[in-house]
Amino acid sequence: MADHKHGSMDVKNHEKTFEGFIRFSTWVAAISIGILIFLALVNA
């Protein structure tokens, strides 16, 4: 643990995973809003 140098870690995989998570979260939010609008329009 003492050999760690601040800022030397490769974070490309972490950034790619986070980008996928954000994309997935955006799709889920959009679909949820779409479902809520549909339910409101059909008076469910």
N, C-alpha and C positions, 0 to 999 in steps of 0.2 A: 504494500500500500504506500510505502514511503517513496517508491520510484515513480509515482504518478506526477506528470507535469501538466499543469493547468492549460487547457486549450489544445491538447495534443490528441484528443480522442476523435476517431473517425465517426461522424454522426450521419453519414449518408443514408444508412439503413433506417435510422431513427426518423429522419426527415421524410423518407419515402412512406414509412408506416403512418406517420402523423398526417401526411397529405391524404392518404387513403382513408383514414379515420374521418377527416374533415369532409371529404367528398361523400362518404357514406352517411354521415350525420346530416349533411345538407339534403341529400335525397330523402332520407327518412322524414325530415321536417317538412319538405315540400309535399310528399305523399300524404302525410298526416293532415296538413292544411287542406289539401285537395279533398280528402275524405270528409273532413269537417264541413267544408263548403257544400259538398254533395249532400250530406245529411241535412244541412240546413235548408237546401233547396227542395228536398223531397219531404220536408216536415217530419223527419224521423223522431 
